[in-house]
Amino acid sequence: RAAVVGQRDPAVEVERIDADWALARDQQLATLHGRRAKRILLLGTGSLGSPLAAAIARAGIGDLDVVDKEVFKTENVSRHFLGMRARKRWKADELAAQLQADVPGITINAYHDDVLSWCRKHCRPRQYDLIIECTAESTVRSFMARRRVELFGETPIIHAWLEPLCSAGHVMLTRTDVPWPSEDPADTLVNASDLSADDTRISLPGCADGFHPYGVADVTLIAAFAAERVLSVVDDPQQPSTVWSWVRSSGFYDRLGVEIRKRPIVPPSKSPADSATVTRYLADVLRSDD
């Protein structure tokens, strides 16, 4: 029908859905466009890797490859970015499909494969701007340390992991000038305590690894902390090798009722709800083992 000149047609609604508007409302576009130009590899899309992927995708990362060998199960719902719609499907595929549908401007590719095998077959120096490892497996960190020059060259690598019960979380940036040792001394040099996974594991029928009780609220705290640090490296990739830690208070450990050796980065507080963040240069952390 013909519209009257000078009057707004109430049937017409204009809405911008481009990435500049949806992700930044046209503000600080230099930062957004810089992130959009970066290609990132994420290894591991579990309870930490999945919300981390969602956070950096919505922050403007333009090209993201995700690798994970596992299928999403019902018991993952309580603390994973995905939900029941992803049940019995590959975690990597479902995470990629959801983020591709939800976040404008992103290109995301999924690979359901063992991380070590996939890296051996596909990784080459200068292929990525940043590599993030979220498998929480010591064997993976050791492998990446041993094969770093061959497979990853000088690309910055971030390792991120949780301690049992989400008592602490760590984001470790490593560069070739201060690399992570292949013997992986994370337990002795980085972690906030000697709280063992065996101390918190609950045995379940048919589950060889057991279950470690923590919820989505716990892991979301650390995922947000990790995402901030990852984005700081994306925006300033020349930062030195650094360990950033989010640590619960002494009151949290004290109420567990087991004997735990707490390290100096644990903040003293009677409240189990308190926490603190700590920044340490990796070179200083490694020297503490001298």
Order of alpha helices (4+ residues) and beta strands (2+ residues): alpha-alpha-beta-alpha-beta-alpha-beta-alpha-beta-alpha-alpha-beta-beta-alpha-beta-beta-alpha-beta-alpha-beta-alpha
